[in-house]
Amino acid sequence: MRKYFGTDGIRGRANGVITPDLALKVGQAAGLMFQRGDYRHRVIIGKDTRLSGYMIENALVAGFTSVGMDVLLLGPMPTPAVAMLTRSMRCDLGVMISASHNPYEDNGIKLFGPDGFKLNDDVEREIESLIDSDLSLRLAGSSLLGRAKRIESADARYIEFAKRTLPRQLDLEGMRVVIDCANGAGYKVAPEALWELGAEVMSIGVEPNGFNINHEVGSTAPDALVHKVRELRADVGIALDGDADRVLIVDEKGHKVDGDQLMAVVARSWQEDGRLSQGGIVATVMSNLGLERFLGELGLSLVRTAVGDRYVLEHMRAHGFNLGGEQSGHIIMSDYTTTGDGLIAALQLLAVVKRLDRPVSEVCHCFEPLPQILKNVRYKSGQPLQSETVVKAIEAGRERLGARGRLVIRPSGTEPVIRVMAEGDDSDLIARVVDDVVDAVSRAASQTLADAPVKGAA
C-alpha cells in the first residue's frame, strides 16, 4: 500500500489532500531521488488550467530549487507533451500538475522519469519514504540552490512533434474538424496542430478561467461536441480531457466513438501495414468483449491488464507491444509516445480516414459492442468490498452470467468510488446483476459509515 500515490500520481482536493506543504515535500523528495551524477540537474514542470495550479507550481518550484535542482516551467501543456519534453530536453525529471478529467476543485501531481515514462511503484514508494523523513537535513547550501525559468518554445516543440507522427505526404486538407479541449491543458496546442495540418478547425472548450476545466465539455462530457458537430455538419469531432492524455471521437452523424473502437481501427490499419508488433494489443479489464471478438477475427490477441494506463504501458514495455489503451480513451502508441496522447491518437485515426476516403462513421464502426453497464458507488470510509454480503453478491452475479458475460468490480484508484461493470449478450441479465451488486455495496458502505467511531467518543 502506498500513502500518497494512486494509480496516476498523487491526486485529491486542492488545499485538502494537495496542499502547498505536500507539493513542497514532493519537490524536495523527488529532486533528491533524481540527482545522480556531478552536473546541474533539472526538472520540467507543466500544468493544466486549474486555479490551484499556480499554488502547486510555486510550491514545487520551492521544493526542487531548495535541494539544488533547476526548474523549467512550461505553463499549460498536455501531459504527453510534458513526458515528451522531459526526454527531448534531457531533463532528469518531469512533473505534470493536473487531476486529468476531475473537476477544478481537485488537482494532482504526476511524475515522469528522464526516459519520459511514468515512475514505477518502487520509485514512488522511495519518494514517499523521503516525503515522510526530515528533509530539512538534506537542503542544498546557499550557493547550490536551483534556478527557475520559463520556456517559451514548448508549444511549438510539441506541435511539430505531433505533426511528424503523420506520414509526410498526408495532410488534413478539406476536412472540417471540431475540437473540444475541455478548457484544459490542450486548449492552445491542439487546435493549432490541426490547423497547421490543413484542417478547417472550429474550437470549443478553449476559454479556461481556472474554474471551468472539464465542466460540461471535454471527453467526459461530450454532449456539447455532439451538438456542435451536428450544427456545423463537421466531418469529425475530437474531445480531449483536462490534461489531453485521453480522447473521444464524435463521427459526422453525432455518434460517440470510444477508445475500444479507436484501438480496433488503428490495430487493423497497423496490421495491414505490417506495423503492429506482437500480433495484438493491450487493453484493460474494462474493454468491451466485442473488441476482443473483433480482434480474434483478425487473428489478433487482446491482453487485459488492471485498469490504469500505467499498467497497460508496463505490459506493453515488458512484452514488446506497440499499441494499447483504455476504453476511456487513453490510447498509447509506443512508436511515438511514452504515455496516452489524445491529440496523436486522433491524428492517427484521421490518417486512416483520409487514406480510406470514407466517413468517420464507417471507419470507426469496427464491431457491435456488447451491452455493458457501469455504475459507481461512492463511499466515505471502510472497505465495502470485504463485506461478506458483497462477496456473496459478486459470486452470485458471476455464476448467473457464466460464459455469457463478465462482471468486473474494482475500487477507483483516484477517488472513493467502487466501480461495478457487467457486460454480456443479455442486456436484461447484466442490468439485474449490476443492480444486485450495487445494492449490496451500497448497503455495506452505509453500514461501515454507521459503525465508524464518533470523534470524542469514549
Secondary structure, DSSP 8 states (H G I E B T S, - for coil): --SS-BTTBEEEEBTTTB-HHHHHHHHHHHHHHT--SSS--EEEEEE-S-THHHHHHHHHHHHHHHTT-EEEEEEE--HHHHHHHHHHTT-SEEEEE--TTS-TTEEEEEEE-TTS-B--HHHHHHHHHHHTS-GGGG---GGG---EEE-SSHHHHHHHHHHTTS-TT---TT-EEEEE-TTSTTTTHHHHHHHHTT-EEEEES----SS-TTSS-STTSTHHHHHHHHHHT-SEEEEE-TTSS-EEEEETTS-EE-HHHHHHHHHHHHHHTT--GGGEEEEETTS-HHHHHHHHHTT-EEEEE-SSHHHHHHHHHHHT--EEE-TTS-EEETTT-SS--HHHHHHHHHHHHHHHT--HHHHT--S----EEEEEEE-SSS-GGG-HHHHHHHHHHHHHHGGGEEEEEEE-SSSSEEEEEEEES-HHHHHHHHHHHHHHHHHHHHHHHHHS--TT--
